[in-house]
Amino acid sequence: MQSNESMSISQIIERDHKVYLNAFGQRTPLCIERGEGCCLYDSEGHAYLDLIGGIAVNVLGHGHPGLTEAICRQAAQLIHCSNYYYQMPQLRLAERLSDYAKPLFSGQGGLVFFGNSGAEANEAAIKLARAYFHKQGQPRPRIVSARQSFHGRTLATAAVTGQPRYSDPFAPLPSGIVHVPFNDIAALQAAVDTTTCAVVLELIQGESGVHPATAAYAQLAEAVCRETGAQLIIDEIQTGMGRTGAFFASERYQLTPDIVTLAKGLGGGVPIGAVIASPDSAAGFTPGDHGSTFGGNPLACAAANAVLDAYEAEQLVARAGQLGQAVTTRLQQLAQKQPLIQEIRGAGLMIGIEFSAEIAPALRMNLISHGYLTGAVGTSTLRLLPPLTISREELDRFVDQLAASLEGISTGEENK
Ligand SMILES: *Cc1c(COP(=O)(O)O)cnc(C)c1O
C-alpha cells in the first residue's frame, strides 16, 4: 500500500472508485487531510476556507480545543456502555436540550431521545407521532410534508422527503404520505384533517437551496395542527443549533411545535441526532417501542455537551445572527452591482445565493481554485453553511473573492 503522501489525487480517485460503492459519483477532487479553525488542508498542502462546514456539521470549525479535549477525555473514560445503563454525559445533554427547547413547548421542558443521524431522528419522530395516535386507539394514516423538502434517506424519511428522486428507486415505500407545494397555504389547509397524524416541515428548506417558509405559512401549519390534533414536527436538523441566529428556527417563527429534530451540528462532527418532544407528544412511546444501540452513547453526548459549552462561552447563537446579517448585507450590496446575482436567501449563517444563470457548479470550482469551499445546489444556487466560529474578516475575504470570481465569469475570464 502506498501512503497517500506519495499519491496524486487522480490515483486516490482511481483506488476509491474500485472499492467505494458509487453513491457519490465523481466527488470534488480533493483529499482532505486536516482542519484548523475554519480552514481545511488537502493532501497537497493547499488551504481552503470552509464555508460549507461539512454541511452544517462543523459548527465549531475544525480542531476546536474544547471539543477535541472533551472527546479525548471521554474516549479514555468510556466510549460506549449500551442503553441498559445510565450515564452522565447522556443525562446532562438531555437536560440541556430539554431546557433549550422550553421556548418551543410553552415553557415546559421537552423529552429527548438520541439517535445517530438526522434521518434516524426524523424516523423516530415519525414513529413517535404514529404511536401517539395508535396508543389512543385511533391510528391516523396520513403524514403531510412539503415538496422540495429533505428529511433523510431511510425508507420512511425518503418517502416523507418531497423529492421523488430520493424515494422512487426504493418502492414500495411506507404509505400514507402526502406532499403539498411549499409555502402554499391553501394546499396545506386542504391536505390536513383529522386523519392526519403529522405535518413535517423544514422552516428553511436547506437541501433544495435555502428556501424559507413564510411566517404566514408556518403559522398556518401550527394552526391546522391545533385544529385537527395532528402533530407538528419541525425538522431542525439543518436550521437548528443556532444556525439561523436562534437556537431553533422555530423561535424565529414563534412556533409551538410538538416535536423537533436535531442532528448535523449537534455533535460538532461526531454523529448524533436528537428528537425533542413536548411532554404530551412524548407519551407516544412506551418502553420497547423504540431504541438504539449506539444512540446517545457517552462519546457522542460528551461531544455535544462540549459543543453547547462552546456555544455558551462564545455566544455563538447571537454571533451567527450578527455575522449572518453582516455578510448578507455585503452580498446584497454586491447583488446591486452584479447582475449575475438574482437573490440572497436565508437567515443567520444559512445562506443561499441564487444566480440568474446556470453558473453555480463552475463558480464553486472556481472558488475552490482560489481556496474557498462552498456548496452548489442544482445549477444556479450556491449555499453557505460556515462554522459559527468563522470571523468577520474571513467572511469578508470570501465576499471579495466571490465578487472577483463573478466578475471573471461575466467577462469570460474564467475560460482562460
Ligand atoms: C441533512 C438533513 C437530514 C438528514 O440528516 P442525515 O444525518 O444525513 O441523516 C434531514 N433533514 C434535514 C433538514 C437535513 O438537512
Ligand as a Chemical Component Dictionary entry (heavy atoms), coordinates in Angstrom:
data_LIG
# 
_chem_comp.id                   LIG 
_chem_comp.type                 NON-POLYMER 
_chem_comp.pdbx_formal_charge   0 
_chem_comp.three_letter_code    LIG 
# 
loop_
_chem_comp_atom.comp_id 
_chem_comp_atom.atom_id 
_chem_comp_atom.alt_atom_id 
_chem_comp_atom.type_symbol 
_chem_comp_atom.charge 
_chem_comp_atom.model_Cartn_x 
_chem_comp_atom.model_Cartn_y 
_chem_comp_atom.model_Cartn_z 
_chem_comp_atom.pdbx_ordinal 
LIG C1 C1 C 0 -29.249 16.603 6.490 1  
LIG C2 C2 C 0 -30.678 16.617 6.791 2  
LIG C3 C3 C 0 -31.361 15.438 7.157 3  
LIG C4 C4 C 0 -30.697 14.085 7.171 4  
LIG O1 O1 O 0 -29.634 14.003 8.066 5  
LIG P1 P1 P 0 -28.609 12.767 7.964 6  
LIG O2 O2 O 0 -27.719 12.942 9.167 7  
LIG O3 O3 O 0 -27.884 12.897 6.663 8  
LIG O4 O4 O 0 -29.408 11.521 8.039 9  
LIG C5 C5 C 0 -32.697 15.546 7.465 10 
LIG N1 N1 N 0 -33.349 16.714 7.427 11 
LIG C6 C6 C 0 -32.722 17.865 7.089 12 
LIG C7 C7 C 0 -33.491 19.149 7.091 13 
LIG C8 C8 C 0 -31.378 17.842 6.740 14 
LIG O5 O5 O 0 -30.777 18.988 6.372 15 
# 
loop_
_chem_comp_bond.comp_id 
_chem_comp_bond.atom_id_1 
_chem_comp_bond.atom_id_2 
_chem_comp_bond.value_order 
_chem_comp_bond.pdbx_ordinal 
LIG C1 C2 SING 1  
LIG C2 C3 SING 2  
LIG C2 C8 DOUB 3  
LIG C3 C4 SING 4  
LIG C3 C5 DOUB 5  
LIG C4 O1 SING 6  
LIG O1 P1 SING 7  
LIG P1 O2 DOUB 8  
LIG P1 O3 SING 9  
LIG P1 O4 SING 10 
LIG C5 N1 SING 11 
LIG N1 C6 DOUB 12 
LIG C6 C7 SING 13 
LIG C6 C8 SING 14 
LIG C8 O5 SING 15 
# 
